[in-house]
Structure formats: C-alpha cells, structure tokens
Amino acid sequence: MGALADPLRLTIIRRLLLESEDYDHTCGWFSFDRPKSSLTHHFKALREAGLIRQRQYGLERRSRIRAEDLNERFPGLLDLVAEWTPAAPVK
C-alpha cells in the first residue's frame, strides 16, 4: 500500500472513488497542475500496485478504480480513503 503514501495518488484514488461515474477517466479529468510526465509516473505506480485499471483509447489512457478487487482483498480500505480529507488541495 506504499502507492497510497503519496498525497497525489491518494487524491487520485479518492476522486475516482467518490466523484467518478461508471466510465473511465483520462488524466485531464483530474485537472492537476502537474507536468504530464509526473502524472504518468503516479498513474503507473497506481496501476502497478493494482489500485487502478487503465485502458488505451487512441492516444489516451483512461483509468478506473478496481473497487471490487480492493474490497475483497482489503476490506475497509476504500472506506478509509473515502473518509480521508486532504490537509491542503493537491494541485
């Protein structure tokens, strides 16, 4: 769960959990003021940790949280993420 130790990654997971609809989201949906290379690194860390699933659509990757898998393997984890309040907005 080291992937969730970073505030930006935790924010990504929280937003996918609370604000996401039933479709996948691009990196631009999050509106982070970060270089594309930085965001690519963070999404890769989340994907490799098994927290999100990404699909390629043309030139963009779209992300979705793996809620069912996470709830089965780590009961209560997503509830903790949903209750977490960032100390300062992540930009």
C-alpha positions as CSV (number, residue, x, y, z in Angstrom):
1,M,0.0,0.0,0.0
2,G,3.0,2.2,-0.4
3,A,1.4,3.6,-3.5
4,L,-1.2,5.3,-1.3
5,A,1.5,7.0,0.8
6,D,1.8,9.8,-1.7
7,P,-0.9,12.6,-1.3
8,L,-1.4,13.0,-5.0
9,R,-2.0,9.3,-5.6
10,L,-4.3,9.1,-2.6
11,T,-6.2,12.1,-4.1
12,I,-6.5,10.3,-7.4
13,I,-7.9,7.2,-5.8
14,R,-10.3,9.2,-3.7
15,R,-11.6,11.2,-6.6
16,L,-12.1,8.1,-8.7
17,L,-14.0,6.5,-5.8
18,L,-16.2,9.5,-4.9
19,E,-16.6,11.6,-8.0
20,S,-16.4,9.1,-10.8
21,E,-19.2,7.9,-12.9
22,D,-19.5,4.4,-14.5
23,Y,-16.9,5.2,-17.1
24,D,-13.1,5.6,-17.3
25,H,-11.3,8.9,-16.9
26,T,-8.4,10.5,-18.6
27,C,-5.6,12.3,-16.7
28,G,-7.1,15.6,-17.9
29,W,-10.3,14.9,-15.9
30,F,-8.4,15.4,-12.7
31,S,-7.2,19.0,-13.6
32,F,-4.0,18.7,-11.7
33,D,-1.4,21.4,-12.3
34,R,1.5,19.0,-12.8
35,P,3.7,18.1,-15.8
36,K,2.4,15.2,-17.9
37,S,5.5,13.1,-17.1
38,S,4.8,13.5,-13.4
39,L,1.2,12.4,-13.8
40,T,2.3,9.4,-15.9
41,H,4.6,8.3,-13.1
42,H,1.8,8.5,-10.5
43,F,-0.7,6.7,-12.6
44,K,1.9,4.0,-13.4
45,A,2.5,3.5,-9.7
46,L,-1.2,3.1,-9.0
47,R,-1.6,0.7,-11.9
48,E,1.3,-1.5,-10.9
49,A,0.1,-1.6,-7.3
50,G,-3.2,-2.9,-8.6
51,L,-5.3,0.0,-7.4
52,I,-6.5,1.1,-10.8
53,R,-7.1,-0.4,-14.2
54,Q,-6.2,1.6,-17.3
55,R,-7.4,1.1,-20.9
56,Q,-5.9,2.6,-24.0
57,Y,-8.3,4.6,-26.2
58,G,-6.4,6.0,-29.1
59,L,-3.7,8.3,-27.7
60,E,-5.1,8.5,-24.2
61,R,-5.3,6.1,-21.2
62,R,-8.4,6.1,-19.1
63,S,-8.4,5.0,-15.5
64,R,-10.9,3.3,-13.3
65,I,-10.5,2.1,-9.7
66,R,-10.5,-1.6,-9.1
67,A,-13.1,-1.3,-6.3
68,E,-14.4,-4.9,-6.3
69,D,-10.9,-6.4,-6.2
70,L,-9.8,-3.9,-3.5
71,N,-12.8,-4.5,-1.3
72,E,-12.3,-8.3,-1.5
73,R,-8.6,-8.1,-0.7
74,F,-8.5,-5.2,1.7
75,P,-11.9,-4.9,3.4
76,G,-12.5,-1.3,4.7
77,L,-9.6,0.3,2.8
78,L,-11.8,2.2,0.4
79,D,-14.0,3.4,3.3
80,L,-10.8,4.9,4.9
81,V,-9.9,6.5,1.6
82,A,-13.4,8.0,1.2
83,E,-13.3,9.4,4.7
84,W,-9.8,10.9,4.2
85,T,-9.6,14.7,4.0
86,P,-6.6,16.3,2.4
87,A,-4.8,18.8,4.5
88,A,-4.4,21.1,1.5
89,P,-5.7,20.9,-2.0
90,V,-3.4,18.9,-4.3
91,K,-2.6,20.8,-7.4
